[in-house]
């Protein structure tokens, strides 16, 4: 009887251990609360809105996709805000007081903003000009600020391009399946990947 009780106790202990382990593992994958690694992304300014009429809300979409990748790294606490630090879609350098206030309001150390400088389509001559192929590039500038200090930490430029059918269509949600199925959508996705990786590596080097 005593031996049976011991076996039952061991079985109960084993079940409780295996039940708790997955939850502990999941908790360990969550980013720890660290104000020094908190990021706020604003919407992006658009230098030439007429070039982006075929893309659904790129000003917010680009910000959200970069934020999503930074969260996936599990190294940062990331928030986004809908406002653009721009006037008439043109990027303005934010005053130090505004940076400090946004940092306090959102609990963020870093503020990231940017501008989509170009996304135009050009025809590239082929076979000595007998025919041409459409080519489209996207050029983005990003700025990383230290919100509490109110100063600029770094400026980064990213670009990507696609050839052929470079139209996306506003019916495709930015970053969605249909968006990623287009050639230019894939180019933008590669730019987002590069931007998130660059920003993450730069901020992780800071104390």
For each residue, the residues with C-beta under 8 A, 3 or more apart:
1: 4 5
2: 5 6
3: 6 7
4: 1 7 8
5: 1 2 8 9
6: 2 3 9 10
7: 3 4 10 11
8: 4 5 11 12
9: 5 6 12 13
10: 6 7 13 14
11: 7 8 14 15
12: 8 9 15 16
13: 9 10 16 17
14: 10 11 17 18
15: 11 12 18 19
16: 12 13 19 20
17: 13 14 20 21
18: 14 15 21
19: 15 16 22 23
20: 16 17 23 24
21: 17 18 24 25
22: 19 25 26
23: 19 20 26 27
24: 20 21 27 28
25: 21 22 28 29
26: 22 23 29 30
27: 23 24 30
28: 24 25
29: 25 26 74
30: 26 27 74
31: 34 37 71 74 75 76 77
32:
33: 77
34: 31 37 38 77
35: 38 107 109
36: 109 206 207
37: 31 34 75 76 77 109 203
38: 34 35 76 77 78 79 106 107 108 109 110
39: 67 70 76 77 78 79 108 109 110 111 112 203
40: 78 79 80 81 102 103 106 108 110 111 112 147
41: 63 64 66 67 78 79 80 81 111 112 113
42: 63 80 81 83 84 85 111 112 113
43: 59 60 63 81 82 83 84
44: 58 59 60 62 63 84 113 114 115 116 140
45: 59 84 85 86 89 90 91 113 114 115 116
46: 49 52 58 59 89 115 116
47: 89 90 91 115 116 117 118
48: 51 52 117 118 119 120
49: 46 52 53 89
50: 53
51: 48 118 119 120 121
52: 46 48 49 55 58 116 119
53: 49 50 170
54: 167 168 169 170
55: 52 58 61 119 168 170 174
56: 61 170 171 172 173 174 179
57: 60 61 174
58: 44 46 52 55 61 62 116 174
59: 43 44 45 46 62 63 84 89 116
60: 43 44 57 63 64 80 82 174
61: 55 56 57 58 64 65 174 175
62: 44 58 59 65 66 114 116 140 174 188 192
63: 41 42 43 44 59 60 66 67 80
64: 41 60 61 67 68 80 174 175
65: 61 62 68 69 174 175 189 192
66: 41 62 63 69 70 112 192 195 196 199
67: 39 41 63 64 70 71 78 79 80
68: 64 65 71 72 175
69: 65 66 72 73 192 193 196 197
70: 39 66 67 73 75 76 78 196 199 200
71: 31 67 68 74 76 78
72: 68 69
73: 69 70 76 196 200
74: 29 30 31 71
75: 31 37 70 200 204
76: 31 37 38 39 70 71 73 200 203
77: 31 33 34 37 38 39
78: 38 39 40 41 67 70 71
79: 38 39 40 41 67 106 107 108
80: 40 41 42 60 63 64 67
81: 40 41 42 43 102 106
82: 43 60
83: 42 43
84: 42 43 44 45 59 89 113
85: 42 45 91 92 94 98 113
86: 45 89 90 91 92 115
87: 90 92
88:
89: 45 46 47 49 59 84 86
90: 45 47 86 87 115
91: 45 47 85 86 113 114 115 141
92: 85 86 87
93: 152
94: 85 98 99 102 111 113 145
95: 98 99 150
96: 99 100 149 150 151
97: 100 101 150
98: 85 94 95 101 102
99: 94 95 96 102 103 111 145 146 147 150 151
100: 96 97 103 104 147 148 150
101: 97 98 104 105
102: 40 81 94 98 99 105 106 108 111 147
103: 40 99 100 106 107 108 109 111 147 148
104: 100 101 107
105: 101 102
106: 38 40 79 81 102 103
107: 35 38 79 103 104
108: 38 39 40 79 102 103 111 147
109: 35 36 37 38 39 103 146 147 148
110: 38 39 40 144 145 146 147 153 203
111: 39 40 41 42 94 99 102 103 108 144 145 147
112: 39 40 41 42 66 142 143 144 145 199
113: 41 42 44 45 84 85 91 94 142 143 145
114: 44 45 62 91 140 141 142 143
115: 44 45 46 47 86 90 91 140 141
116: 44 45 46 47 52 58 59 62 119 138 139 140
117: 47 48 139 140 141
118: 47 48 51 137 138 139
119: 48 51 52 55 116 136 137 138 139
120: 48 51 136 137
121: 51 134 135 136 166
122: 134 135 136
123: 132 133 134 135
124: 132 133 134 135 163
125: 128 129 131 132
126: 129 130 131 132 133
127: 130 131
128: 125
129: 125 126 132
130: 126 127
131: 125 126 127
132: 123 124 125 126 129
133: 123 124 126 163 164
134: 121 122 123 124 163 164 165 166
135: 121 122 123 124 161 162 163 166
136: 119 120 121 122 161 162 163 166 184 187
137: 118 119 120 159 160 161
138: 116 118 119 159 160 161 184 187 188 191
139: 116 117 118 119 157 158 159
140: 44 62 114 115 116 117 157 158 159 191 195
141: 91 114 115 117 155 156 157
142: 112 113 114 155 156 157 158 195 199
143: 112 113 114 152 154 155 156
144: 110 111 112 152 153 154 155 156 199 202 203
145: 94 99 110 111 112 113 150 151 152 153
146: 99 109 110 149 150 151 152 153
147: 40 99 100 102 103 108 109 110 111 150
148: 100 103 109
149: 96 146
150: 95 96 97 99 100 145 146 147
151: 96 99 145 146
152: 93 143 144 145 146 155
153: 110 144 145 146 202 206
154: 143 144 202
155: 141 142 143 144 152
156: 141 142 143 144 195 198 199
157: 139 140 141 142
158: 139 140 142 191 194 195 198
159: 137 138 139 140 191
160: 137 138 187 188 190 191 194
161: 135 136 137 138 187
162: 135 136 166 183 184 186 187
163: 124 133 134 135 136 166 183
164: 133 134 183
165: 134 182 183
166: 121 134 135 136 162 163 182 183 184
167: 54 182 184
168: 54 55 172 179 182 184 185
169: 54 172 178 182
170: 53 54 55 56
171: 56 178
172: 56 168 169 176 178 179 181 182 185
173: 56 176 178 179
174: 55 56 57 58 60 61 62 64 65 179
175: 61 64 65 68 179 180 189
176: 172 173 179 180
177: 180 181
178: 169 171 172 173 181 182 185
179: 56 168 172 173 174 175 176 182 185 188
180: 175 176 177 185 186 189
181: 172 177 178 185
182: 165 166 167 168 169 172 178 179 185 186
183: 162 163 164 165 166 186 187
184: 136 138 162 166 167 168 187 188
185: 168 172 178 179 180 181 182 188 189
186: 162 180 182 183 189 190
187: 136 138 160 161 162 183 184 190 191
188: 62 138 160 179 184 185 191 192
189: 65 175 180 185 186 192 193
190: 160 186 187 193 194
191: 138 140 158 159 160 187 188 194 195
192: 62 65 66 69 188 189 195 196
193: 69 189 190 196 197
194: 158 160 190 191 197 198
195: 66 140 142 156 158 191 192 198 199
196: 66 69 70 73 192 193 199 200
197: 69 193 194 200 201
198: 156 158 194 195 201 202
199: 66 70 112 142 144 156 195 196 202 203
200: 70 73 75 76 196 197 203 204
201: 197 198 204 205
202: 144 153 154 198 199 205 206
203: 37 39 76 110 144 199 200 206
204: 75 200 201
205: 201 202
206: 36 153 202 203
207: 36
